[in-house]
């Protein structure tokens, strides 16, 4: 795995390392950077033409968002990080309205966001990033797979993809942000095999 080190001006003193797939050169890499006022500089200064990078919170300008959309970058938003740090949320609605693909993630870590709750992430994104329930489902499935360069094998129910499915105990997926932070999963199917059923011991 190659490593690209990106130096950006106007830095906060925080370092992150993420894995990505550079469609320009075809390699898998780690991009190590400090959070800047405009994360799009990471792509420009690193001479990376198409790279799925994490848009960690609000630090992306409107121009940067439009440029990311043009290059096919998947913006991975971390609503629980903004919640935990009491910072403004990323511009999820603006990103989607400007054709920028959005994914959602937990950012589970003991420093700034100590939660692994996908239901909480879902609810925060809908309530505070102004994205719809359907858009949140897309962000957590096919767009999340695209951010990892795995949309050809996972992320949706299609012929030729892995049989990964969840069955909810409530009558609609719209209960996910309504029942805030609580799991509504009744069954989990992984690779076509039932691996979890609520109330049944494995």
Secondary structure, DSSP 8 states (H G I E B T S, - for coil): -EEEE---SS--S-EEEEEEEBTTT--EEEEEEE--S-THHHHHHTT-SSB--B--SS---HHHHHHHHHHT--EEE-HHHHHHHT-----HHHHHHTT--EEE----BTTTB----HHHHHHHHHHHS---HHHHHHHHTHHHHHHTT-TTTSSS--TTS---EEEESSS-TTHHHHSTT---EEEEEETTEEEEETT---
